[in-house]
Amino acid sequence: MNLLKSIFISIFMMSAMAGAGYSMWMLLDGGSSGAWGGALLATGPFVVVISWIMLSKQVARTSEHLSTLGVLGACGSLLAIWDSLAHNNTLVAPLIAIFGCIGFIAYSYWYSKFNRTPSLVLRVGKQLPSFKVRSTKGLMISSESFIGKPTVLIFYRGNWCPLCMAQIKELAGHYQALNDLGVRVALISPQPHTNTINLAKKFGVNFDFLADIGNVAARTLGIDISHGVPAGMQMMGYDSDSVMPTVIITDSNGKILWTHETDNYRVRPEPETYFEVLRENGVVPQKSPAFSFAK
């Protein structure tokens, strides 16, 4: 099933962009405004939103189902079908619209969800299981090295994932507040080690940027996913298997205080949630200031 999802997202993204581009070209070339406008409405908004997320890397989370895009896709499909039937126009436009609408529904309700079972070893109140990851200096370090400071561990999919990059970017914006409170941040991904090194250089903050070689740590924690990387990314050095985005917060003794195991890769916790967890568990002072969100 995950292999099918991996293939689906690569094909659907390229097809949606091609469909939106072709619909736009037909409109400009004098094609039926109803039919081709409907086809563009069914494909264009999704392409624009996803492209913006991918290029800007400013969006760390979205709504669960992106309902507005779904409504636009349905309206565009109905418009394209009605216009083609009413005026005996080409069936290509409604076919593109229907493909875009059905593809979006599959993306929103099927592809985006992991159908994950909560990890059996990540339990609040229990010790963080032992695992090893590689630092940017090439050293293998144990999870026991996190003991001594409260720690926010974020397992992310890789540099290829724009929501992961935005999630790291917004947390890096609160580096000083976290550092002043003595909170350690560990960012862990099964991506190639060189990618992790480049990411650390890009942000330039004193977080632990760590590579989970072979996805071993993710499997140890029960948060790995087979074929979690879109088909074709292997040409850029990524493995097919990945990790489901997960946040774990531990106290200075390595005890798990809170976890967030999202079942939708686009639904992730807000950064201030981490601060609230640390404060509620007495890890940081109750009167500590909340995060300030610089735009």
N, C-alpha and C positions, 0 to 999 in steps of 0.2 A: 504493500500500500504506500509506504513512504517513497519507494522508488517511483511509483506512478505520480506522486505529488511532485517529486523532483523534476520529472520530465514535463509535467503539466505546466508548472510555473514558468519554465523557460519558453515553452511553445506559446503559452497564452500571452505572455508579455510581448513577445515579438509580433504575434498575430494582431493583438489589440493596437499596437503602434502602427502596423501596416494598414489595418482597417481604418483607423482614424485619419491617417495620412491620405489614403485613397479617397475617402469620403470628402475630405476637405478639397482635394484636387478636383473631384467631380463637381462639387458645388461651384468652385471658381470657374470651371469650364462650362457652366451653364446647365448643369444637370438639375433635375427636379429638386426644388428646395425642400419639399416635404419628405421625399424618400431619402435623399442624401443628408438632409438636415437631421432626420431621425437617426440615421446610421451614425452620424457624427456625435449626436447627443448620447447615443448608447455606448460609444467607445471613447470619445474624447475626454470627458471629465475624469475617468479613471486613469487614462494615460497621463493627463496633466498632473493630477495629484500624486501619483506614484513617481513620476519623473521629478517633481519638485522635492519629494521626500528623498529620493536617491541623490539628487544633485546638491541640494542645500544641506542635507544632513542636520537639519534643525528640529525635526519632529521626532521625539523619542517615544511617542505613543499616539494611538488614534482611538476612536470609539471601536467597540467590538465588531460591529457589522458594517460600518460606513454606510448607514442607511440612506443618506442623501444621494450617494452615487447609485445605489440600487434603484431608487425612485426614478432618477434621471434615465437610467438604462432601460427601465420598463416603459417609461413614456416615449423614449426615442424609438424603441422597438414597435410600439403600437402606432406611432406616427408613420414610420417607414412602411409598415404593413398596410395601413389604411390608404396611404397615398399611392402605393404601388397597385393595390387592387382597384381603387376608385378611378385611377387614370390609366390603368393598364400599362404601368411603367415597369422597368426592369425589376427582376426579383433579387438582383445582386445586393441592392441596398438593404432590403429587409433581412436577407440572410446574414449580412455583416452585422446588422443591429442585433439580431437574435443571438448570433454567436457571441457578441460582446456582452449581452445581458446575461446569458447562461454562464459564460465564462466568469463573469464577475461574481455571480451567485456561488459558483464553485470555489472561487478564490476566497470569498468572504466567509462562507459557512463550512467549507471543507478544508481547503488548503491551509488557511491561517491557523487552524486548530491542531493541537498535538494529540488530543484524546489521551493525555498522559495520566498515569496513575501516580499519586503522590509517593515520593520516595519513602521507602521503608526504613531508611537509616537516618534521614534528616528529621529528627524529632526535637521539638522545643523542650529544653531542660536536659537534653542528652549532650554528650561530648561530640564535637565535630569529628567524624571519622578521619582516620589518618590517610593521607595521600601525598604524592610528590608531584611537583611541577618544576618547570625550568625558568630561571630568572633571565633577564635580558643580558646578564653577564655569562650565561651559559651554565650556571650552577644549578644542580638539582636541589631544591629545598623542600622540606617537609611541612605539612600543615601545622605541625606542632610549633613551628617557628612563629606562628601568629600569636601564640600564648604570650601574655605580658601586656597586650593592649586590646581594647575592644576593636573588633574588625568587621568591616563591611566587605563581603566577598560577592563579586558579581561575575557570574559565568555568562559569557556572551559568545555569539556565534562566530564572529570574525570581522575583519575590516571590510568585507564585502557587504555586510548588513548595515544599511543606513540608519535604522532605528537603534541598533547597538552603538553605532558611532555617536549618535545624538545623545544617547543615554550616558555615555562616558563623558561627552563634552559638557553636559549640564552638571554632572557631578564634579568634574574638574573645576567648574566655575565656583564651587563651594569648598575648594581645597583648603583655603586659609582657615575657614571656620572649623572644618574637620581636624586640621592639624593642631589648631589651638586647643581643641578638646581632647587631643591625644588619641584620636581615632585613626586606625590604619585602614587603608583601602587596598584590596587585592582584586585585580581584574584578570580573569582567567579565560583563555580561549584555546580550542584545539587547532587553531590555525598554524601555518608554518611559523617557525621561530623568528625568521627575519621580518615577517609582517608585524609581530609583536614588538620587536625592536624599533621598527619604523614608527609604530603607533606611540611608543613611549617618547621618542624624540619629538614627535609632532606636538604632544600636549605639554611636555616639559614640567610635569608636576611630580611630586615625590610619592606617587602611588606605586604599588607593586604590579608591574605589567608582567604577567606570567603566561607561559605556554604549556598547555596540557598535551604533551607529546603522546600521540596515539590515542587520545581521548580516554586515557586510563583513569584519570581522576573523575571524569564525568561518569564513567561506568561504575566506579567505586561508590559514588554517591547516588547512583540510580537516576541520573538526569541526562543520559546520553540518548541520541536518536540516530537510527540508521538512515542513510540517504537524506540527511537533513540539509544538505547543500544543493542548490539548484544545479541541474544537469548542465555541464559545460564549464562550470567553475573549476573543475579538475585541471583544465588547461592552464590555470593560473596558480597551480601548486596546492590547491585545497584538496583534502580528502573528501570522500563522499559522506562520511559520517560526521555528525556535529553534536552540539549540546543544546538542550532546550534552555532558553534564557531563565536564569535562576538567581535570586538574591538570598544570601544567608548572612545573618548578623550574629556575631558571637561576643561574649564578654571577655574580659582579660584572662579568664581561666580556660577559654576554649569551649565554653558551654553555649549551645545554640539558644539564642533568645527569640529569633523570629526567622521565618523563611517566606519567600514568595515564589511559588512554582506556577507561573502563568500557564494557562492552557491555550493562549492565543499570543502569537509572537508580537502582535501589535499592541497588546495590553500590558503595560508595565507600571510599577509603582512610581509615584512622584517622589522626588528627592527628599522633601520635607518629612516623608513617612519614616525614613531612616532615623532622622533626628528624633522624631516622636518616640520611636521604639527605644532608642538609647536613653532618652530621658525617663520614659515610663518604667524602665528597668533599673533606674538609678545608676546607670553607667556614666552619665554626664550630669552636671548640676541641673536641678529643676529650673533654675532661673536663667539658664543659658539662652542666649538669643536664638531665635529661629533662623533658618537660612534666609539670606537675602538673595533674590533672584535677579541677577543682572541679565538684561536682554542683549 
